[in-house]
């Protein structure tokens, strides 16, 4: 009898805790897992400082063609979120230099940031698959997720994580996606990997606890949630 | 026949000796030129660290060839020795104040060292006082971007592209 009362009580308690944790704190060391985010200006410095532009052997005295200056302009415009102008400049560069895939990939990124994933996808389809860089593949996977096209997103995430196993941000997206697909064991395995490198990340632990509860593993869920309340 | 061979042998010995002696004399009396040539050789092969080892002693000699400073500066930049690069370009500008390339590179080195305002001021001064060089303006736009002054950078890029005065 005691057990019969205990069980619904436990479930109720877990549910209450889950709802409570949904409302409070969004402290996480991993951020930006939902949307494609313009990385500028934080990443601008390294991306603009390409060694190719360094005055190696008289390069600095040589000509920098207009299309290259325009390409740089397009990048800077995207950093200040003038996406329409940036896209226009990118298109001019592509018109002049259609064979440089990197320009088209950057254009696709800007279109993603602008909230035009369909146009971004059109641009990416014009680029050979092997020319698409890893980060753009992740962006593409995010786009597929937003369309609930998990089948296409999964190999992009797993392919990326094979090369960058340390990227917890992408692993979290994969873990979330797997949980939505009710592939709880796989999802939990990914969460465990994240928590190994980020044991103090409360939000990830709470998400992990949710998945445990969805998988019916309530005692474990409670234990994990308690850890986040200490 | 034997006499002919002997004469030929002596000629060869003579020319080899002359070549050897002139090379030795060159090393003794013109060591700077030997260093310069060796430095140039490595520089052209993009072996910048090795080139530096030959160019550096030349700065102590009174070796008046601006290429030494130019190439030493580039070698320092490529190998990431920005402090040394900036002093080389400062020296070069003192010798050749009209050398725009040196000013642009110095600005670039300042930017690499995080001295964005100094770099920007230097390039603006160059653009105000000298001819409006496209390259200087592109570097100004780049350094403005690196320093986070995006709107100003956009203006400069537009000027480069002839879309703004």
Interface residues (C-beta under 8 A of the other chain):
Chain A: X41 X44 X45 X48 X49 X53 X54 X55 X56 X57 X58 X60 X61 X64 X66 X69 X70 X72 X73 X76 X77 X79 X80 X82
Chain B: X43 X46 X74 X77 X78 X101 X104 X105 X108 X134 X135 X138 X139 X141 X142 X145 X146 X148 X150 X151 X153 X154 X157 X158 X160 X161
